[in-house]
Amino acid sequence: MITGCSTGIGRATAVELTKRGYEVVATARRAETLDDLDVAQRLALDVDDDASVARVRDTVGAIDVLVNNAGFGLEGPVETVPLSEVRRLFETNFFGAVRMIQAFVPAVNGVVGPPLAGYYAASKFALEGLSESLHLEVGHFGVRVVVIEPGAIVTSFPDNAIDHRPEPGPYAELATMWEGALDKLGGDGETPGPELVAATIGEALEAERYRLRWPVGAEADLVTGARESMTYDDFEASMREVLQVDW
C-alpha cells in the first residue's frame, strides 16, 4: 500500500515495487491520476479524511507493507506563515501518516531543520519521533518500521508546496541568501530522480539486515553524516561556512 502515487516518489515506488514482484495498491486523492499505472490495484484515498482511510482499509484488507509517502511542502518564516496552513500541513504530513498506521498496522525528516522551512521540518521531525517509538513498540510483533530520508530529488513536489519565502519583510534577505546556499548544497552533480528513492525503498524491504533509517542520495549522506558526527553547534558552524550563510 503506497500513498501519494499521482506523481514523483510515490509513482516511482509503485513502478519499482511492481517490478520486484509486489502486489502494489497505489493510492492518490484523485484516482484518475493513477489510470496509467500498471499495478495490482488503484484506489482514491485522502489521508486527511477518516472515512476515506476506512473505506480503503475495508476494501484492501490486510497488507504486508505500508509506504507513507503522501505529503506537501510549506516554506516561509516561522513568524509569518499563516497558522491555518500549518494545521493543514500537519493534517496531511503527520496525522495523515498516523491515520494510515492506525488503520493498517493492526493488520500487518526530520534530520535537519533548515531556515525558512521550520513548519515542514517540524512535520518531518514529528514523523521521525513517531517512527522511533513505533519501531520499539511493534518490532516486538515482527513489524518493521523504516524511515526513508531523501535529500534533493527531482520531482513535482515544489510545484505543490506553499511558498512564503518571496514575500517582502524582515526575512527577504535570508530568503535570497538561502536560495544561493541551496545551489551550493546541490553541488555540480546531477540531482537524482524519484527512481533512486523507489529503489532504496525496495532495498530496505528486502535487506537481510534491518536498519531503521535509510538516507537517499549524496546530499542526504552528506548532511546526515555531518549531523551525526558532531555536536549541533559544530554542525551549524560547519554548514554556515560551507554554505556561506551569515544571517
C-alpha positions as CSV (number, residue, x, y, z in Angstrom):
1,M,0.0,0.0,0.0
2,I,1.5,3.3,-1.2
3,T,0.1,6.7,-0.5
4,G,0.6,9.7,-2.8
5,C,1.2,7.9,-6.1
6,S,0.0,10.5,-8.5
7,T,3.5,11.8,-9.2
8,G,7.1,11.7,-8.0
9,I,8.4,9.3,-5.4
10,G,5.1,7.5,-4.8
11,R,4.6,6.8,-8.5
12,A,8.2,5.7,-9.0
13,T,7.9,3.4,-5.9
14,A,4.7,1.8,-7.3
15,V,6.5,1.0,-10.5
16,E,9.7,-0.2,-8.8
17,L,7.9,-2.5,-6.3
18,T,5.7,-3.9,-9.0
19,K,8.8,-4.8,-11.0
20,R,10.2,-6.5,-7.8
21,G,7.1,-8.7,-7.7
22,Y,5.0,-7.0,-5.1
23,E,1.2,-6.7,-5.5
24,V,1.0,-2.9,-5.2
25,V,-2.1,-0.9,-4.1
26,A,-1.4,2.6,-5.5
27,T,-3.5,5.4,-4.0
28,A,-4.0,9.1,-4.6
29,R,-6.6,11.8,-3.8
30,R,-7.6,11.8,-7.4
31,A,-7.9,8.3,-8.7
32,E,-7.8,9.3,-12.4
33,T,-4.1,10.3,-11.9
34,L,-3.4,6.6,-11.5
35,D,-5.1,5.3,-14.6
36,D,-1.8,4.7,-16.5
37,L,-0.1,2.8,-13.6
38,D,0.3,-0.9,-14.1
39,V,-0.3,-2.1,-10.6
40,A,-2.5,-4.6,-8.8
41,Q,-5.0,-2.0,-7.6
42,R,-5.6,1.7,-7.9
43,L,-7.7,3.5,-5.3
44,A,-8.8,7.0,-4.4
45,L,-7.5,7.9,-0.9
46,D,-7.4,11.2,1.1
47,V,-5.2,10.6,4.1
48,D,-6.8,13.7,5.7
49,D,-10.2,12.0,5.7
50,D,-11.0,9.3,8.3
51,A,-13.9,7.9,6.2
52,S,-11.7,7.7,3.1
53,V,-8.9,5.8,5.0
54,A,-11.6,3.5,6.5
55,R,-13.1,2.7,3.0
56,V,-9.7,1.8,1.6
57,R,-8.9,-0.3,4.7
58,D,-12.1,-2.2,4.2
59,T,-11.5,-2.6,0.5
60,V,-8.0,-3.8,0.7
61,G,-7.9,-5.7,4.0
62,A,-4.6,-7.0,5.4
63,I,-1.3,-5.7,3.9
64,D,2.4,-6.6,4.3
65,V,3.9,-3.2,3.6
66,L,2.7,0.4,4.1
67,V,4.6,3.2,2.4
68,N,3.5,6.6,3.9
69,N,4.6,8.9,1.1
70,A,1.7,11.4,0.7
71,G,2.5,15.0,1.8
72,F,3.3,18.5,0.6
73,G,5.7,21.3,1.4
74,L,5.3,24.6,3.2
75,E,8.1,27.2,3.0
76,G,8.4,30.5,4.9
77,P,9.4,32.1,8.2
78,V,8.0,30.6,11.4
79,E,6.9,34.1,12.4
80,T,4.7,34.9,9.4
81,V,3.3,31.7,7.8
82,P,-0.5,31.6,8.5
83,L,-1.4,29.1,11.2
84,S,-4.2,27.7,9.1
85,E,-1.6,26.5,6.6
86,V,0.5,25.0,9.3
87,R,-2.5,23.0,10.6
88,R,-3.3,21.7,7.1
89,L,0.4,20.7,6.6
90,F,0.4,18.6,9.8
91,E,-3.1,17.2,9.0
92,T,-1.5,15.6,5.8
93,N,2.2,15.1,6.6
94,F,1.8,13.9,10.2
95,F,-1.7,13.0,11.1
96,G,-2.3,11.5,7.6
97,A,0.5,9.1,8.2
98,V,-0.9,8.3,11.7
99,R,-4.3,7.6,10.2
100,M,-2.7,5.0,7.9
101,I,-0.6,3.5,10.6
102,Q,-3.7,3.1,12.9
103,A,-5.8,1.7,10.1
104,F,-3.3,-0.9,8.7
105,V,-0.7,-1.7,11.4
106,P,-3.1,-4.0,13.3
107,A,-3.2,-5.9,10.0
108,V,0.3,-6.0,9.3
109,N,12.8,14.2,8.2
110,G,13.4,15.1,10.0
111,V,17.2,15.1,10.4
112,V,18.0,18.8,9.9
113,G,15.7,21.8,10.2
114,P,16.8,24.4,7.5
115,P,15.9,28.1,7.7
116,L,12.5,29.1,6.2
117,A,11.2,25.5,6.4
118,G,10.5,25.3,10.1
119,Y,7.0,24.0,9.9
120,Y,7.8,21.5,7.2
121,A,10.8,20.3,9.1
122,A,8.6,20.1,12.3
123,S,6.1,17.8,10.5
124,K,9.0,15.5,9.4
125,F,10.7,15.6,12.9
126,A,7.4,14.6,14.3
127,L,7.3,11.6,12.0
128,E,10.9,10.7,12.9
129,G,10.0,10.6,16.6
130,L,6.8,8.7,16.0
131,S,8.7,6.2,13.9
132,E,11.3,5.6,16.6
133,S,8.6,4.9,19.1
134,L,6.6,2.7,16.7
135,H,9.7,0.8,15.9
136,L,10.2,-0.1,19.6
137,E,6.5,-0.9,20.1
138,V,5.6,-3.0,17.0
139,G,9.0,-4.6,16.5
140,H,8.1,-7.0,19.3
141,F,5.4,-8.3,16.9
142,G,7.7,-8.7,14.0
143,V,6.6,-5.5,12.2
144,R,9.5,-3.5,10.8
145,V,9.4,0.4,10.7
146,V,11.7,2.0,8.1
147,V,12.3,5.7,7.7
148,I,13.4,6.8,4.2
149,E,15.3,10.1,4.3
150,P,15.8,11.6,0.8
151,G,18.0,14.5,0.1
152,A,17.4,16.7,-3.0
153,I,15.3,14.7,-5.5
154,V,13.8,16.0,-8.8
155,T,10.0,15.7,-8.6
156,S,7.0,17.9,-8.9
157,F,7.0,18.3,-5.1
158,P,8.0,22.0,-5.3
159,D,5.1,22.7,-7.6
160,N,2.6,21.8,-4.9
161,A,4.5,23.4,-2.0
162,I,3.1,26.6,-0.4
163,D,6.0,29.1,-0.5
164,H,6.0,32.3,1.5
165,R,9.8,32.9,1.0
166,P,9.5,35.5,-1.8
167,E,7.3,37.8,0.4
168,P,8.8,41.1,1.4
169,G,9.6,41.7,5.0
170,P,12.4,41.2,7.5
171,Y,13.3,37.7,6.2
172,A,13.6,38.7,2.5
173,E,17.4,38.9,2.8
174,L,17.6,35.5,4.3
175,A,15.4,34.1,1.6
176,T,17.8,35.4,-1.1
177,M,20.8,34.1,0.9
178,W,19.3,30.7,1.4
179,E,18.5,30.3,-2.3
180,G,22.1,30.7,-3.1
181,A,23.0,28.3,-0.3
182,L,20.8,25.6,-1.8
183,D,22.6,25.9,-5.1
184,K,25.9,25.3,-3.3
185,L,24.5,22.3,-1.4
186,G,23.4,20.7,-4.6
187,G,26.9,20.9,-5.9
188,D,27.9,20.2,-9.5
189,G,26.4,16.7,-9.6
190,E,23.1,15.8,-11.3
191,T,20.2,15.7,-8.9
192,P,18.7,12.2,-8.9
193,G,15.1,11.5,-9.7
194,P,12.4,9.7,-7.7
195,E,13.6,6.3,-9.0
196,L,16.5,6.4,-6.6
197,V,14.1,6.7,-3.7
198,A,11.9,3.9,-5.0
199,A,15.0,1.6,-5.4
200,T,16.0,2.4,-1.8
201,I,12.6,1.5,-0.5
202,G,12.8,-1.8,-2.4
203,E,16.3,-2.4,-0.9
204,A,15.0,-1.6,2.6
205,L,12.1,-4.0,2.2
206,E,14.4,-6.8,1.1
207,A,17.5,-6.2,3.2
208,E,18.7,-9.1,5.2
209,R,20.0,-6.8,8.0
210,Y,17.3,-4.5,9.3
211,R,18.0,-0.8,10.0
212,L,15.6,2.0,10.9
213,R,17.0,4.9,8.8
214,W,17.9,4.9,5.1
215,P,19.3,8.2,3.7
216,V,18.9,8.6,-0.1
217,G,21.3,10.4,-2.4
218,A,24.6,12.1,-2.0
219,E,23.1,15.2,-0.3
220,A,21.3,13.1,2.3
221,D,24.5,11.1,3.0
222,L,26.5,14.4,3.4
223,V,24.1,16.1,5.7
224,T,23.1,13.1,7.9
225,G,26.8,12.0,8.1
226,A,27.9,15.5,9.2
227,R,24.9,15.9,11.6
228,E,25.7,12.6,13.4
229,S,29.4,13.1,13.6
230,M,29.4,16.4,15.6
231,T,27.6,18.5,18.1
232,Y,24.8,20.7,16.8
233,D,26.9,23.9,17.4
234,D,29.8,22.5,15.4
235,F,27.3,21.3,12.7
236,E,25.8,24.7,12.4
237,A,29.1,26.4,12.2
238,S,30.3,24.0,9.5
239,M,27.1,24.5,7.5
240,R,27.3,28.2,7.8
241,E,30.9,28.1,6.5
242,V,30.2,25.7,3.6
243,L,27.0,27.5,2.5
244,Q,28.3,31.0,3.3
245,V,25.2,31.9,5.3
246,D,26.0,34.7,7.8
247,W,22.4,35.5,8.8
